[in-house]
Every structure is written in C-alpha cells, then in structure tokens.
C-alpha cells in the first residue's frame, strides 16, 4: 500500500469521490452527469446544456436547457429552462420550468430573482 493510499484511509482524513473531490460527497462533474440522467428519466426531455450550476446550503442547484418542441427553421424551436434542485448526494429533489422561449430569441434581461 502506498503512502497516498494509507493517508486517504487514515482516520479523520477527508473522503474522496471517484473524481477526487474531498469532503465525502460526489464531485461537481459526477453530480452534473447524474442530475442530467435523472432529469431525462423523469421528464423524457434530453438536456441540451446546463446554463448554471452551484452548490447550495442543502445540496446543489442548476438550470438545464431542453428542447421542448422542434420546429423548422430550427431558430423557431421552443427551448425551456428548468431549475433543478439536488440533495447534497446529488439526488434529484425537485425541478420546475422557469421559462420557455424560441431558440432564435436573445435574453435581453434575466427574469426577476435570478
């Protein structure tokens, strides 16, 4: 056993996730991947992007952009933004749609409270 392995197994040393994040919980990339998978399974909608992601007092919060209605031309397709809450372990605790817009429209002003 190497010194690094001994140190990580020593009492009182911080636990590490698969991607090396200290603190015992999953790391950011692991949380993002798992959240996207859970969201897809629950809604049937595949995330196109994650537009915000942050650690909160109770876990994690992210905003996911999904294609809700495909149209031609593509700039007329409807995109929805979902606010997703996760537990500290990265399990989906809730989600809600916060806005819906055409793909070709720019956001001139963010909605209040964000």
N, C-alpha and C positions, 0 to 999 in steps of 0.2 A: 504494500500500500504506500503510495507516495505521500509526501508531506502535505500536499494540497488536499488529497482525499481525507487524511487524518484531520486536518484543520476544519474541513467542512462537516465532519461527523462529530467534532468535539462538542461537549455540552455547552449551550449558550451561544454557539456560533449561528449566524443567520442562515436560514434555509435558502436554497436556491431553486428556482423553477428550471424547466428544461432549457430555457434560453438564457439562463444565468442571472436572472433578476433576483436580487436579495430581498428578504422580507417574508418569505414563505408563500406568498401568493403568486399567481401567474404573472408573467411579464406582459408588457403592452402589446406586442405582436401576437402573442398567444391569445390574449383577451379579444383583440380585434378579429382574428380568424374565427374564433369560437362564436363571437357575437354575430358575425355575418352568417355563419352556418345556421345558428338558432333562428335568426330573423327570417331567413329563407324558408326553413322548415315550417315555421308558424304562419307565414303570410303567403308563401308561394311566389314572392317577389325577390328577384336577384339584385342585390345591391350593385350599383354602378360605381359608387365611390363613398368614402367616408369623409365628410366635409369638416367635422370637428370631433375631437376626442380628448377627454380629460378625466383625471382622477378626481373623485368627489369624496366627501366625508363618509359616505356609505358604500362606495364602490367606484363605478365608472359611469360616465355619460358620453354618448356620442350621437352624432347626427349622420344619418345614412340617406343617400340619394338613390332613388329607384325609378326605373322606367315603369309607369303605370299604364300608358296607352301609346302604342306605336302608331305613328301616322306618316303619311307621305305628303310633303317632304319631311325628313327627319327633324327639321327645326320646329315643326308643329307638334311633335310628340309631347305627351304630358309626362312631366317628371314630378315626383313627390319627395318631400323631405320629411324623414321620420326622426323624432327624438327617441332615443333608446336608453333605458336605464339598466345597468348591470349591478349585480352584487359584487362584493369585494373579491369573490372567487371567479368572477366573470360569467356568472349565470344570468340569463336574461330575466329581469324583474318586471319589465313593462315597456311599452312603446306607444307612441301616438303620432299621427300625421300632423305636422305643424304648418305645412304649406304645399301648394300644388301650382305648377307653372309650366309654360311651354318652354321646351328646350332652348329655343332661339331668343328668349327674353332675358335681358340682364337684370340683376337685382340692384336697383338704384339705391335702395335703402333697406337695411335689415329690419325684420319685424321687431316690434317693441319687446323688451325683455330678453333679448339675445345679444 
